[in-house]
Amino acid sequence: MTSRSGISRSYLGIEMPKKLVDKSQAYFWTKRWQKGEKEAAEDIKAGRVKTFDSVGELIKDLDEK
């Protein structure tokens, strides 16, 4: 099916039927976004996350890299 913009939903990789997903949320169902969601879930499960007590600590950690 082709959208008004001329781009097919299959080209965009949208997995959900258009009528069930609000247009503003369609990005979430793209293959690219879903791949990132899966990677993030795997990182969380493996403990590859950090927590910070303040924004200052976060910025300090980023500056050290």
MIRODO-688245 format. One line per 3 residues: for each residue x, z, y of N, C-alpha, C, O. Coordinates in steps of 0.001 Angstrom, whole numbers. Example, Ala and Ser with C-alpha at 12.3 -4.5 7.8 and 13.67 -1.06 7.14 Angstrom:
# MIRODO-688245
13190:7800:-5690:12300:7800:-4500:13200:7800:-3300:14236:8465:-3319 ~ 12850:7080:-2250:13670:7140:-1060:12900:7870:30:13409:8039:1138 .
END
This chain:
# MIRODO-688245
844:0:-1180:0:0:0:885:0:1237:1931:649:1243 ~ 495:-700:2264:1271:-802:3487:574:-54:4615:-642:-152:4776 ~ 1348:692:5393:794:1432:6520:601:519:7719:981:-651:7691 .
2:1071:8777:-192:287:10005:1136:-185:10594:1188:-1214:11267 ~ 2207:564:10343:3516:187:10869:4154:-940:10054:5185:-1483:10449 ~ 3543:-1292:8919:4081:-2352:8071:5049:-1860:7018:5598:-2663:6264 .
5273:-554:6949:6193:18:5963:5372:534:4789:4413:1283:4979 ~ 5742:139:3593:4989:594:2425:5327:2044:2113:6454:2488:2333 ~ 4352:2774:1602:4589:4169:1236:5603:4258:114:6390:5203:73 .
5605:3291:-803:6581:3343:-1885:7993:3164:-1340:8937:3735:-1887 ~ 8154:2387:-279:9471:2222:358:9941:3554:923:11125:3881:833 ~ 9030:4325:1504:9383:5618:2081:9623:6676:1011:10189:7730:1302 .
9208:6415:-198:9398:7364:-1288:8386:8490:-1273:8666:9565:-1802 ~ 7217:8279:-684:6202:9319:-636:5569:9451:-2012:5069:8479:-2578 ~ 5597:10666:-2540:5127:10915:-3899:3645:11274:-3950:2993:11034:-4966 .
3106:11839:-2886:1709:12271:-2878:835:11176:-2280:1278:10442:-1396 ~ -382:11062:-2749:-1300:10106:-2130:-1476:10437:-653:-1589:11605:-280 ~ -1497:9422:168:-1539:9612:1616:-2719:10466:2063:-2560:11301:2953 .
-3869:10286:1486:-5041:11011:1949:-4948:12511:1670:-5712:13276:2258 ~ -4053:12959:804:-3905:14377:505:-2834:15055:1349:-2749:16283:1356 ~ -2024:14294:2054:-922:14845:2826:-1122:14490:4287:-1291:13324:4645 .
-1099:15519:5123:-1191:15275:6556:-13:14408:6995:1117:14618:6554 ~ -277:13450:7849:751:12507:8286:1986:13220:8841:3112:12766:8633 ~ 1778:14329:9542:2908:15052:10130:3760:15762:9085:4863:16215:9390 .
3260:15864:7859:3992:16537:6787:4502:15580:5712:5065:16025:4712 ~ 4318:14300:5897:4680:13317:4870:6173:13324:4545:6562:13043:3411 ~ 7016:13645:5541:8467:13673:5303:8814:14583:4129:9746:14306:3373 .
8053:15681:3981:8369:16664:2954:8309:16074:1555:9007:16539:655 ~ 7491:15062:1367:7297:14478:42:8173:13266:-218:8025:12613:-1251 ~ 9090:12949:703:10005:11832:451:11018:12247:-609:11316:13432:-756 .
11538:11289:-1335:12528:11591:-2377:13739:12287:-1777:14282:13218:-2371 ~ 14161:11838:-604:15334:12434:49:15098:13913:357:15967:14742:86 ~ 13949:14250:911:13664:15646:1257:13537:16497:1:14044:17617:-50 .
12859:15964:-1014:12697:16710:-2254:14041:16966:-2933:14234:18012:-3553 ~ 14964:16019:-2819:16310:16219:-3363:16987:17391:-2650:17621:18227:-3294 ~ 16856:17452:-1337:17429:18560:-576:16787:19895:-928:17472:20915:-1007 .
15474:19892:-1140:14784:21111:-1545:15315:21612:-2892:15520:22811:-3083 ~ 15534:20677:-3821:16054:21051:-5141:17468:21620:-5017:17794:22624:-5651 ~ 18302:20979:-4202:19672:21467:-4006:19670:22862:-3380:20448:23726:-3784 .
18803:23079:-2401:18719:24392:-1755:18286:25460:-2757:18842:26558:-2775 ~ 17302:25145:-3583:16834:26105:-4588:17948:26445:-5577:18089:27596:-5989 ~ 18731:25446:-5953:19852:25681:-6877:20909:26556:-6223:21464:27442:-6874 .
21198:26321:-4937:22170:27149:-4212:21701:28599:-4137:22488:29522:-4347 ~ 20425:28798:-3840:19878:30158:-3761:19970:30836:-5119:20388:31990:-5207 ~ 19584:30136:-6173:19616:30702:-7527:21045:31073:-7939:21254:32076:-8622 .
22031:30263:-7524:23430:30505:-7884:24109:31515:-6956:25275:31859:-7152 ~ 23376:31987:-5945:23958:32977:-5037:24840:32389:-3950:25609:33115:-3320 ~ 24744:31086:-3721:25557:30439:-2685:24835:30508:-1334:24521:29491:-715 .
24587:31737:-908:23917:31980:370:24602:33146:1072:25292:33941:434 ~ 24415:33246:2355:24921:34368:3139:23777:34921:3969:22856:34198:4347 ~ 23850:36204:4243:22896:36821:5161:23679:37485:6285:24832:37878:6106 .
23053:37602:7426:23698:38168:8602:22752:39157:9257:21536:38969:9255 ~ 23329:40220:9822:22527:41229:10508:22224:40844:11947:21360:41442:12588 ~ 22938:39842:12451:22687:39415:13832:23095:37955:14000:23838:37403:13189 .
22601:37354:15054:22978:35987:15378:24469:35936:15700:25146:34960:15376 ~ 24973:36980:16333:26405:37042:16659:27275:36938:15421:28288:36237:15430 ~ 26888:37634:14348:27641:37556:13091:27583:36148:12508:28575:35651:11976 .
26438:35518:12607:26294:34132:12125:27229:33206:12898:27950:32407:12300 ~ 27215:33313:14214:28068:32464:15058:29539:32711:14743:30319:31762:14658 ~ 29927:33968:14569:31316:34292:14229:31717:33630:12908:32808:33070:12795 .
30834:33696:11916:31109:33064:10625:31258:31554:10774:32150:30960:10169 ~ 30398:30927:11571:30484:29485:11784:31777:29113:12504:32396:28099:12183 ~ 32184:29925:13470:33411:29648:14218:34665:29765:13367:35678:29132:13665 .
34606:30575:12300:35750:30755:11412:35987:29564:10507:37039:29478:9874 ~ 35069:28671:10431:35188:27525:9529:35914:26388:10188:36106:25338:9573 .
END
